[in-house]
């Protein structure tokens, strides 16, 4: 697979007018490319549901692949924190999309991946629902992300090796979760609106030298 990727980078991409990548880490390997935010969620079809600030804490994790998502770190941290806090842990796995969406709406805090270094399309979906998200963000890749986008990123930054402490810090500011959820919704409206991204890409199809400008869309 790496050989195929190297062939793509060395032989195919140089022949293309513009290259976009969805994960910031690829900027190290495709220097001529441009980072493109996810456009995979119809955010306007989702109504925000405010996180609760009292009662048991509903923390949700949806591992499409437990190994690559770092789920072992999540399970360990949750078991430790259950000894200190009233936590209802929701694991979304092997259920219909309708059932998954109900679980997303019921959650107060969502834990995304702990290894990739960037959030995924799933995080976009739950942020559109107004949920605060905890995720691992790899600092050395952030130079490929627009500065304003990074500045506005409304997530709890967590690391696999310090996840228990990071998650407890988020729990201690539970009163702030509704405000953070509103910021999350605004963030996806500004940076992950499929219509806005499509308009920006359409301008580039007309002029391959044009910049990717989501704010002008």
N, C-alpha and C positions, 0 to 999 in steps of 0.2 A: 504493500500500500504506500509506503514511503517513497519507493521508486516511482510509482505512478504520480505521486504528488510532485516529486522533483522534476519529472518530465513535463508536467503541466506548468510548473513555475518557470523552467528554463526554456522550453520550446514553444509552448502555446501562448502563455500570457503576453510575451513581448509582441505578438502579432495583433493584439487586441487594443482598441482605442482607449477603453477605460476598464478598470478592474475594481470591483467592490468586494469587501469581505465583511462578515457579520460578527466575528470574534476578534477583539483587539489584538490578541497574541499573534494573529496571522500577519500583522503589520511588520513583524520582524523578518518574515520570509517573503513578503510581497511588498517591497518598498515602494513600487510604483502604484500600489493600490490605494483605495480610499475606504475608510471605515464607514459602514452603512448600518444604521439601527434596524432592529427587527421590524418587519411590517406584516407580521403573521397573525395579528389578533384584531378582530373587529371591535375596537375598544368602545365605540359608541353604542354597541348593542348591550353593553354591560352596565348595570346600575350599581353604584357604590353601596356597600353595606358597612356601616361604621363599626370598628372593633369595640368590644365591650371593655370597660375599665374596672369592672368589679366581678366578683364570682370566680369560678375556676377559669384558669387561663387555657384557652384552646389554641394549641400550637400545632400547625399542620406541616407535613413533609410529604412530597409526592415524587418518590424515586422511580423514574423510568428505568434506571440502571443503578442499583444500590452501590456497586463498586465505584463507578465513575462519579456518582453524586456525592460520595463521601458519607453515605448513610450510617456506617458504623460509628463515626464520630458523633452523629446526631443522636443515635440511640443511646450511646454511653452518656452523653451530656444530659439527655432528658431523664434517664434513670437516676442520675445524681441529683438533679434539681427537683425531682418529685419528692425527695426527702425534705425539701425546704419549702416548697410551694405547692398549691393545689393546681395541678396541671392535667388537662385532658389532651392526650396526644393523639392526633388524627393522622393516620398513614393512608395515603391514597394510592391504591395499587390493585389492578385487576378489576376495576369497576367501570361502569358505563360513563360516558362523558356527562350525562345528566346527573348521575349520582355524584360524580367528582365535583361538578359545579356547585351542588348543594353543600358539599363539605367545604369548598372554598369560601362560600358565603358565610358559613358558620364559624370560620376560623377568626382568631384575633391577631395572630402573628404567623407568618409563613416562613419556613426555612427552605431556601433553594439549595444550590450546590455548594460544596465546601472544597472543591479541588480545581475546577476549571479556570477560575480567575475572573469570570464575568458572569452576569446573570443570563438566564435563558428566556425563551418565549413563554414558558410557564410563569416566570416572575412578572412578565408584562401583563399577562392575563389577570393575575391576582392584584397587581398594582392598579389595574383598571377597575377592580372591585373595591379599591380603597383600603387595601390591606398593607400594613408595614411588612417589609421583607428583610430577612437576614441572609447574607450571602458573602462568599469570599471574593474579594476584588484584588487582583494581582497588580501591585503598584507599578512594576516595570513595564506593563503593557499600556498604562493609561496615557502615555504620550501620543497614542494613536487615536484617542477619543477627543472630540471637540471639548475645549476647555470649559465652555459654558454648560455643556451636558454633564460633564463630570462635577462641576460646581453644584449643579442642581440635583444630582443623584440622591434620592431620598431613601437610602437603605441603611440598615445596621450592618456595618462591615465586620465580618467574623472570620476567624482563622481556625483551621481544623485542630491545631495544637492547643489553642486557648479557648475552644468553643464553649466550655462550661462557664468560664468567667465572662466571655463576651455575651452569651445568652442571658446570664444573670444581670448584667448591666442593662440590657434591653428591658428585662422584666421590671427592674427597679424604676424605670421611667414609663411605666404602663399608662399613666395618665396622659402622656404625650402621644399615644398611639393613634387616636382619632385625627389629630392634627397632621401627623406623619402620613396617615392614610390619605388625607386630602391632598397633601403634597405629591404623593405617589400618583394619584389620579391625574393631577395637573401635569406631572412629568410625562406620563405616557401620552397625554393629549398633545404635548409639545414635541415629543421626540419619537413617538411610535405610531402616529396616526397613518394608516396605510394610504389614505387619500393624499395627505400632504407629501408623503415620501414618493408616491407615484408621480405627482406633479413635478417634484424636484428631479426625478429620473427622466421624465419626459423632456424637460429643458435640456438635459445632457444629450439625449438622443438627437435633438435638433442641433445642438452645438457641443461636440465631444470635449471641447476645451472649457466649457462652463463649469464653475465650482458646484459642489453639492451644497445647496443652501436651503435647509428646511425652514428657516425663519421667513423666507420670502414666499413660501408656498401658501 
